[in-house]
């Protein structure tokens, strides 16, 4: 008589199952290094269970990269890190800066440069970092144009990039006045007067930037508010939209790389 097939054992309830093995020292105890690693994983899992950020992180980080990608494609990231550097150093400078046209602005900048610990270093990073950011923005836009990355379906991303270029130039222009020394004062007057020669909105734009018909305390406060509050918020929001579209649409391959043909297309041509 044939034997009846042996049925598999029913699964054990959860409380009766053996706990999963953990790395340790061989005696069931976690070493300090393993304990720290396990604690980090536990914290990440705890946050991810409540926020579901792992899916968004995988969507953002793990994406296809076109063949022929080279160092030219790092100009966008370099520009973003230059903006972050400007934001961080700008916060520290704002802790000491006083937008006072009667001499407080110049004295606060002099105090940061000469008396504050690492003040000259931070101010130098902010001053020269603005020039670096402008150069990187132009290089990034040039790479996008010559590689044809502005074409379908990336037209909106190109428009956002042009807007970011304009906002970066406005950021440099408004920040130039803040030391309120002779060079900054007269250079800003020339720049505002040039804006005033524009058609239709030119005169209104000049009055808006000056805060009236003459340069004064209102002008400095207005430039400071635009430079510290309005422009950084707009730039940060547009950078977020820019990165979202880059992750969604992908990047274009260099124009000198030939696209690989799929096998079925090669057979059809043959």
HELIX and SHEET records of a PDB file:
HELIX    1   1 UNK A   14  UNK A   16  5                                   3    
HELIX    2   2 UNK A   32  UNK A   51  1                                  20    
HELIX    3   3 UNK A   53  UNK A   61  1                                   9    
HELIX    4   4 UNK A   71  UNK A   74  5                                   4    
HELIX    5   5 UNK A   75  UNK A   94  1                                  20    
HELIX    6   6 UNK A  104  UNK A  114  1                                  11    
HELIX    7   7 UNK A  119  UNK A  146  1                                  28    
HELIX    8   8 UNK A  155  UNK A  176  1                                  22    
HELIX    9   9 UNK A  182  UNK A  196  1                                  15    
HELIX   10  10 UNK A  202  UNK A  210  1                                   9    
HELIX   11  11 UNK A  217  UNK A  225  1                                   9    
HELIX   12  12 UNK A  226  UNK A  230  3                                   5    
HELIX   13  13 UNK A  231  UNK A  249  1                                  19    
HELIX   14  14 UNK A  263  UNK A  269  1                                   7    
END                                                                             
